[in-house]
Amino acid sequence: KSVFLGRFIPSVKEITPFIAGTVGMRHRTFLLWNILGSIGWGLEWVGGGYLFGQSLKLAETWMSRAGLALLFLLILLSLLWFLKRFVLNNGRVMGRVVISLWRSVKTGLERNQYVRRLIRRHPKSVRFLSSRVSREHFTGLPLTVLILAFVYVLALFAGIVEDVITSDTIVSVDYAAAQLIATFRVPAILPPFVWITAWGKPQVVIVLALTASIMLWLFNRKYAISGLLIASLGASIFTSLGKLAFQRPRPIEAVLIEHSYSFPSGHATGSVAFYGFIGYLLMRSAAGWKMRINIAFSATGVILLIGLSRIVLGVHYLSDVWAGYLVGTLWLIIGISLTEWLSACGRIDWHAATGRGREVIAYFVLLSAIAGVVWYTSTRTMPAPITHSEQIIEVNKSFIEFLHDRNLARTASIIGEAGQPLSFIIAAPDIDVVTGRMNLAGWLPADKPNLQNMMHLLREGMAYSTAPVAPAFWNNRINDLAFERPVSHAESNGLATVTIWKTSFAIGAVPVFVGAVREYDGIRWGLVHKVSPDVDAATAAFVQSLGLPGQLDFSCQQPFVPPLIGGFLLGDRFFTQGQLYLLDLRNPPDLAQLCEPAAAGQSK
């Protein structure tokens, strides 16, 4: 084993022959396993390249955004699996440690003279508190834990509601995440998530809830139906009222048509309330610790996948799903509390015997329901792409003043913090004119941020002249275009980048585009560019690069924001005098319409 496996381990395969000789291993045995190990080691390296070389399409799939999405999903499920293994192996030991510590603390407090004096002075209060942590009856520790959990989850929900109402940082993160997911989303990953999200549809949950109710009746646990209905119906009604109260529109990046409001997510709420309660029922009836843990993590996996499907399909923001999980948890706690109270009253016998005939009927109903739901969810297909018509707003005053009035003077980070001010405004007939002008000036479109290009950046560094550009945000939107061009300085080489947004504004009848310019002067951690602080110099160089010999003047410069020093998300600093370039790519240009009179005379 050591000779064979050692072939695959660096720094071990070199010393294995010496150890084998030292312990007197037979020569023939060593040669046999050494040769087998060499063959395996060779196949490991050559075979991988051969398999991927046979299908470039397969390689591109694994290196694409679909591959990244699959990798993220596998990592999420792997983490859940490792957490389950940890709980299985150490959960009981940790529980015994916690109980032991509690008993030690309790004994120490009982022996403390000050505590004993307090007990004598307030006997009724002490008896009340003692009964709240007693494990002998439901109104003791079980109810206390459920109440504390309910209050905690309710506080979390109140916090997320406040953040959404006051447009706190979470709202900016919502918009940025929706834009990023839409950028990375590819058609190949949508059908599986359409199938997953169908398991959270109200029609499916209703069918499965009725099936579960019938099975509980047949298995002589009919009183548990009340907890199931309270959790499921309560969550559904609360979510419907919440949608009407907040009336939050759906993300414009959605690929499915939904006719209700966005906050909170009904799928997330229903998945926690229903699938969570089903998991609770199965855990309550299970006998072994291992079975209970497996059921708990299986239910958690289903709930997480349904919530993830809503985000990937773009029909909900992150905060919608999180709020839905919290609402579902609140009603799940209520349903469990009712069921546990009925169990404590002797209404539910979790190990009651069931006749053979009832078992057959119950399992037949279950299999029929699952078969019907699987068929129904399998028929869900992708609808036609959603098209959004954008209303054009014609600006009849100074465009700079217009931007300030709408608080659109600066870009933003992914968490909504104000970042670099806009560098330029472009008036052009359409986006093709902007792209053509950039290409004519030597600016190259940046590559997409997939795994293959990230590996390319890791190998090439600053020599990768079309490296993926970090996404930028303005007006709660990710940039529509990104261009790059190598630049040379006396001391070092760099990479100039331009990010451009298509707006819904127009000057006269001409569409307006906005953008920001910056330069990269190095690489951090092998994958992240370092930003040069002088954004004004980068902007001036960009405008100069667009000027063509024999062309009419097309730009002017105006004061835009006060001089400031700021920073980017990863800590890089920048400084600017706050000037803004206004570029006119019409033929012929009309700077008098675009710029202020004083600035039009300063055209370049």
C-alpha positions, -999 to 999 in steps of 0.1 A, spaced: 0 0 0 28 24 9 47 18 -23 16 21 -45 0 51 -29 33 68 -23 37 72 -61 8 98 -60 22 119 -31 49 145 -37 80 143 -14 69 107 -5 75 89 -37 112 100 -37 120 84 -3 97 54 -6 125 32 -22 149 40 6 124 30 33 114 -1 14 151 -12 12 157 -3 49 129 -25 61 140 -54 39 111 -55 15 112 -82 -12 126 -70 -45 99 -85 -66 71 -72 -44 86 -37 -46 90 -38 -84 54 -50 -89 37 -23 -68 61 4 -79 54 -3 -116 16 -4 -109 19 29 -90 39 45 -119 12 34 -144 -15 49 -122 5 81 -117 10 84 -155 -27 78 -162 -36 104 -136 -18 132 -156 -21 120 -192 -57 106 -188 -72 138 -176 -57 158 -205 -68 131 -230 -104 130 -218 -108 167 -219 -89 169 -251 -115 146 -268 -142 172 -262 -134 209 -262 -171 215 -257 -171 195 -224 -141 215 -212 -157 248 -221 -188 237 -201 -168 230 -170 -149 262 -174 -180 283 -181 -204 301 -159 -226 270 -158 -196 252 -144 -191 278 -117 -228 276 -108 -225 238 -105 -193 242 -85 -210 266 -61 -239 242 -56 -216 212 -50 -196 233 -24 -229 242 -7 -241 206 -5 -206 194 5 -205 218 34 -240 207 45 -228 170 43 -197 177 63 -217 196 89 -241 166 91 -211 142 96 -197 164 123 -231 165 142 -235 127 138 -200 120 152 -198 147 179 -234 159 185 -241 136 214 -207 142 230 -212 180 227 -247 176 242 -233 157 272 -206 183 277 -232 211 277 -255 192 301 -225 185 324 -214 221 324 -250 232 331 -252 208 361 -219 220 374 -230 256 372 -263 248 388 -246 229 416 -222 258 421 -250 284 423 -270 263 447 -240 261 471 -233 298 468 -243 316 500 -256 347 482 -277 327 458 -291 307 487 -300 339 505 -317 351 473 -337 319 471 -349 322 507 -360 358 501 -378 352 467 -391 316 468 -420 321 444 -398 337 417 -372 310 420 -398 282 417 -412 299 386 -377 301 370 -369 265 380 -401 253 364 -392 271 332 -361 250 328 -375 217 340 -374 189 314 -401 169 331 -431 187 315 -438 206 282 -444 240 299 -408 238 313 -377 237 292 -394 227 258 -418 257 259 -391 280 271 -368 271 242 -396 274 217 -406 309 231 -370 321 231 -365 308 195 -397 325 184 -387 359 200 -352 357 184 -365 349 149 -392 376 153 -365 401 162 -345 391 131 -376 395 109 -383 429 124 -347 439 116 -349 428 79 -383 446 76 -367 478 90 -337 475 66 -360 471 36 -383 500 45 -354 524 52 -335 512 21 -305 502 43 -274 484 30 -293 452 24 -313 468 -4 -281 478 -22 -267 443 -18 -300 430 -31 -297 450 -63 -260 442 -68 -265 405 -62 -294 403 -86 -273 420 -113 -243 397 -107 -264 366 -108 -281 377 -140 -246 383 -155 -234 349 -146 -266 331 -153 -267 309 -184 -296 290 -200 -280 256 -192 -286 260 -155 -321 272 -156 -342 240 -163 -330 222 -131 -338 252 -110 -372 256 -126 -379 219 -116 -366 226 -80 -386 258 -76 -418 240 -87 -416 219 -54 -423 252 -35 -453 262 -56 -486 265 -36 -503 238 -57 -475 213 -49 -475 221 -12 -513 218 -9 -512 183 -25 -484 172 -3 -500 187 28 -532 168 21 -512 136 15 -494 141 48 -527 147 66 -542 115 53 -511 96 63 -512 111 98 -548 100 101 -541 65 89 -511 62 113 -532 72 143 -515 106 147 -545 127 136 -540 154 162 -506 162 146 -526 174 115 -536 206 134 -499 215 138 -492 209 101 -522 230 91 -514 258 115 -478 260 102 -487 258 65 -518 279 64 -505 305 88 -473 309 68 -493 313 36 -517 339 49 -490 359 67 -469 359 35 -499 371 14 -506 399 38 -469 408 39 -467 411 1 -497 434 1 -483 455 29 -448 461 14 -457 459 -23 -421 454 -33 -417 449 -71 -401 418 -85 -365 421 -98 -363 432 -134 -337 403 -139 -364 377 -134 -367 349 -160 -401 337 -148 -433 357 -148 -447 361 -113 -479 382 -107 -475 388 -70 -451 411 -51 -416 401 -41 -413 406 -3 -413 382 15 -408 351 -7 -438 328 -6 -417 298 -18 -391 303 10 -418 307 36 -438 277 25 -407 255 22 -397 261 58 -432 258 72 -442 227 53 -410 207 46 -396 218 80 -427 204 97 -426 172 77 -390 169 88 -400 175 124 -427 148 122 -403 122 108 -377 131 134 -403 128 162 -413 93 149 -377 81 143 -360 59 169 -323 64 162 -301 95 166 -285 89 132 -319 87 115 -330 120 131 -299 139 120 -302 126 84 -338 137 83 -330 171 97 -303 178 72 -323 164 43 -352 188 51 -327 216 54 -312 207 20 -346 208 3 -354 242 19 -320 257 9 -324 245 -27 -359 260 -31 -347 293 -18 -316 292 -40 -338 285 -70 -357 317 -64 -325 337 -64 -310 320 -94 -342 325 -114 -341 361 -105 -377 362 -91 -366 373 -56 -339 394 -39 -317 379 -12 -336 397 15 -369 383 1 -358 348 6 -342 355 40 -374 371 52 -394 342 39 -372 318 58 -377 338 90 -415 339 85 -416 302 78 -396 295 109 -420 316 131 -449 295 119 -429 263 121 -422 271 158 -460 277 164 -469 244 147 -443 225 167 -454 241 199 -490 231 194 -480 196 184 -457 192 214 -485 204 237 -509 179 223 -483 152 227 -478 162 264 -515 160 269 -515 124 256 -533 132 224 -505 119 202 -487 86 206 -456 87 184 -451 50 185 -487 39 182 -493 6 163 -509 7 129 -527 -20 111 -512 -36 80 -541 -25 59 -537 12 70 -500 11 62 -506 -2 27 -532 25 20 -509 52 35 -479 42 14 -501 39 -17 -514 75 -12 -478 87 -6 -464 71 -37 -493 83 -58 -489 119 -46 -451 118 -52 -456 104 -87 -481 131 -95 -459 159 -81 -429 146 -100 -449 145 -132 -462 180 -126 -429 195 -118 -413 177 -148 -437 194 -171 -426 229 -160 -407 244 -189 -389 277 -194 -413 305 -206 -405 329 -233 -378 355 -223 -392 385 -204 -387 418 -222 -388 450 -202 -397 483 -220 -377 511 -206 -393 546 -205 -369 573 -219 -367 604 -197 -358 635 -217 -337 659 -197 -345 696 -204 -320 711 -179 -283 708 -171 -275 671 -171 -250 676 -142 -278 692 -121 -301 664 -131 -277 638 -119 -272 655 -86 -309 659 -81 -313 621 -84 -282 613 -63 -265 597 -93 -232 615 -93 -211 586 -80 -208 549 -86 -214 524 -57 -198 493 -43 -216 460 -40 -227 469 -5 -240 503 -16 -212 525 -4 -205 556 -25 -175 551 -47 -157 568 -76 -176 597 -92 -187 594 -128 -158 602 -152 -178 611 -184 -211 614 -201 -216 604 -237 -244 616 -260 -246 591 -289 -273 578 -313 -271 542 -300 -248 518 -281 -233 506 -314 -218 540 -320 -202 540 -286 -188 505 -291 -175 513 -326 -158 545 -313 -141 525 -285 -129 499 -309 -116 525 -333 -96 541 -305 -79 508 -297 -101 498 -267 -108 461 -264 -139 445 -248 -131 429 -214 -135 391 -212 -162 375 -192 -154 366 -156 -155 329 -159 -132 303 -144 -111 299 -175 -104 336 -177 -96 337 -140 -70 310 -145 -57 330 -174 -53 361 -152 -36 340 -126 -10 329 -151 -5 361 -171 -11 388 -146 -9 424 -160 1 409 -194 -35 398 -198 -48 429 -216 -84 418 -218 -87 405 -183 -122 404 -166 -130 437 -150 -145 438 -116 -183 447 -119 -192 483 -111 -226 496 -100 -244 528 -107 -281 536 -102 -285 501 -88 -273 486 -121 -242 467 -131 -222 482 -160 -234 472 -195 -200 475 -212 -163 472 -201 -132 480 -222 -95 478 -216 -63 491 -231 -27 486 -221 -9 518 -211 29 524 -206 45 547 -181 80 557 -174 83 534 -144 59 506 -152 31 493 -174 -6 494 -165 -40 486 -178 -67 513 -184 -103 502 -179 -136 519 -189 -170 508 -176 -201 522 -193 -238 522 -184 -267 526 -208 -292 550 -192 -329 557 -196 -321 594 -201 -319 615 -232 -307 650 -241 -331 662 -267 -337 630 -286 -302 616 -282 -296 587 -257 -271 593 -229 -244 569 -216 -223 574 -185 -191 558 -174 -161 556 -151 -124 553 -159 -96 539 -138 -62 523 -143 -47 491 -129 -11 492 -119 -6 458 -104 -20 425 -92 -30 415 -56 -32 379 -46 -27 368 -82 -64 375 -91 -73 410 -81 -61 442 -98 -47 471 -78 -62 505 -88 -40 535 -95 -52 564 -73 -51 592 -99 -85 587 -117 -83 621 -132 -52 613 -152 -68 580 -164 -99 599 -175 -79 626 -194 -60 599 -212 -92 581 -221 -108 612 -236 -76 620 -255 -75 584 -269 -110 590 -285 -99 621 -305 -93 613 -342 -74 634 -367 -96 658 -387 -126 653 -364 -146 682 -351 -144 690 -314 -165 666 -294 -158 671 -257 -159 696 -229 -151 695 -192 -172 709 -163 -170 709 -125 -191 680 -112 -183 671 -75 -161 688 -49 -125 675 -48 -124 643 -27 -104 613 -16 -122 580 -15 -117 543 -16 -127 512 -34 -142 480 -18 -109 462 -14 -91 492 2 -75 509 -28 -76 547 -25 -84 573 -52 -84 611 -55 -101 634 -79 -106 671 -86 -142 664 -94 -143 673 -131 -166 656 -156 -161 652 -193 -191 655 -216 -186 637 -249 -207 642 -280 -204 613 -306 -231 626 -329 -222 635 -364 -218 665 -363 -214 672 -326 -235 699 -309 -216 709 -278 -238 739 -272 -267 716 -264 -246 693 -242 -223 717 -223 -228 749 -204 -219 780 -224 -187 786 -205 -176 750 -208 -185 748 -245 -158 773 -252 -133 750 -234 -140 721 -258 -111 699 -268 
